[in-house]
Amino acid sequence: MYADLRLRKHADFLSVYGRSRKQHARQMAYFFAPREDEGTGPRVGLTVGKVMGKAHDRNRIKRRLRAAIRANAALLTSPVDVILHPRRTVLEVEFEKLKADVADVFRAVQRATSRVRS
């Protein structure tokens, strides 16, 4: 399911960065931008840079975030691109708290995009 939601192309990441501002949640920062093409659903991208630690730490962060995204994917319904920038604390935080944080981000994005469309 997450494979359908993935934001993959570098140009798409740059487009989101150019059309949005940085927002903050407890365990991550995020960017989002509504898409013009109504036919497709939401897409989510992750950026976990080398500043987050060694490769096994970065991979663990990505695995945990992907699981949290899969658990909360139904909260995003509008065509929007979201990029998540996790903090290193994602490694130590309880998974339920991480899932709740991702859910909060998705709800905020959904509220903001539904206001724009109305």
Secondary structure, DSSP 4 states (H G I P E B T S, - for coil): -HHHHB---HHHHHHHHHH---EE-SSEEEEEEE-S-TTS--EEEE---GGG-SHHHHHHHHHHHHHHHHHHGGG--SSEEEEEEE-GGGGTS-HHHHHHHHHHHHHHHHHHHHHHH-
